[in-house]
């Protein structure tokens, strides 16, 4: 596998990463509400999920997922349900924060997402997204030689992961620098409302997506 293929793949992966999607909105929700450590845990979850999808693609399991309409439907609906659940959770928090805005004791009862919880949110958001599997299944034949090894495939997964780490880490630390603004109760209520609607939108879009 030559460097030209790797750089071309990185360019494609970068365009995919920086385009608006569930990962960016998850980071945007997590950092102001739970801090930069939770945001970095989200990113760790993204990376772990990429290696899961990459491994499944290498061993051909994802091909069965995409080619089987019933299996794809089940997997797709799981992902859609999880995204909608994240959206409903954000809307619930927005309502709770709005109700508790003038009640300090109630505000203190609203707990931020733990590091472990943030990791699994990032992991499940990507693991349950069949579009990630489709991306790898489409990319591997384009950028890996016919006689390419599993090492070549994992090098692409690693490149994709590094692009995610760089882009979303920059987002995490940018959001951290404007902490005074993002920590305001009204901003958190607004943020939860917006991200809730967006996640429900992503989940609905995924649920209605066709396998072809």
CORPERA-V107549 format. One record per residue. N is the residue number from 1. RES is the residue in one letter. SS is DSSP state (~ for helix, > for strand, _ for the rest). Layout:
n res ss
N RES SS
N RES SS
This chain:
n res ss
1 X _
2 X _
3 X ~
4 X ~
5 X ~
6 X ~
7 X ~
8 X ~
9 X ~
10 X ~
11 X ~
12 X ~
13 X ~
14 X ~
15 X ~
16 X ~
17 X ~
18 X ~
19 X _
20 X _
21 X _
22 X ~
23 X ~
24 X ~
25 X ~
26 X ~
27 X ~
28 X ~
29 X ~
30 X ~
31 X ~
32 X ~
33 X ~
34 X ~
35 X _
36 X ~
37 X ~
38 X ~
39 X ~
40 X ~
41 X ~
42 X ~
43 X ~
44 X ~
45 X ~
46 X ~
47 X ~
48 X ~
49 X ~
50 X ~
51 X ~
52 X ~
53 X ~
54 X ~
55 X ~
56 X ~
57 X ~
58 X ~
59 X _
60 X _
61 X ~
62 X ~
63 X ~
64 X ~
65 X ~
66 X ~
67 X ~
68 X _
69 X ~
70 X ~
71 X ~
72 X ~
73 X ~
74 X ~
75 X ~
76 X ~
77 X ~
78 X ~
79 X ~
80 X ~
81 X ~
82 X ~
83 X ~
84 X ~
85 X ~
86 X ~
87 X ~
88 X ~
89 X ~
90 X ~
91 X ~
92 X ~
93 X ~
94 X ~
95 X ~
96 X ~
97 X ~
98 X ~
99 X ~
100 X _
101 X _
102 X _
103 X _
104 X ~
105 X ~
106 X ~
107 X ~
108 X ~
109 X _
110 X _
111 X _
112 X _
113 X _
114 X _
115 X ~
116 X ~
117 X ~
118 X ~
119 X ~
120 X ~
121 X ~
122 X ~
123 X ~
124 X ~
125 X ~
126 X ~
127 X ~
128 X _
129 X _
130 X ~
131 X ~
132 X ~
133 X ~
134 X ~
135 X ~
136 X ~
137 X ~
138 X ~
139 X ~
140 X ~
141 X ~
142 X ~
143 X ~
144 X _
145 X _
146 X _
147 X _
148 X _
149 X _
150 X ~
151 X ~
152 X ~
153 X ~
154 X ~
155 X ~
156 X ~
157 X ~
158 X ~
159 X ~
160 X ~
161 X ~
162 X ~
163 X ~
164 X ~
165 X ~
166 X ~
167 X ~
168 X ~
169 X ~
170 X ~
171 X ~
172 X ~
173 X ~
174 X ~
175 X ~
176 X ~
177 X ~
178 X _
179 X ~
180 X ~
181 X ~
182 X ~
183 X _
184 X _
185 X ~
186 X ~
187 X ~
188 X ~
189 X ~
190 X ~
191 X ~
192 X ~
193 X ~
194 X ~
195 X ~
196 X ~
197 X ~
198 X ~
199 X ~
200 X ~
201 X ~
202 X ~
203 X ~
204 X ~
205 X ~
206 X ~
207 X ~
208 X ~
209 X _
210 X _
211 X _
212 X _
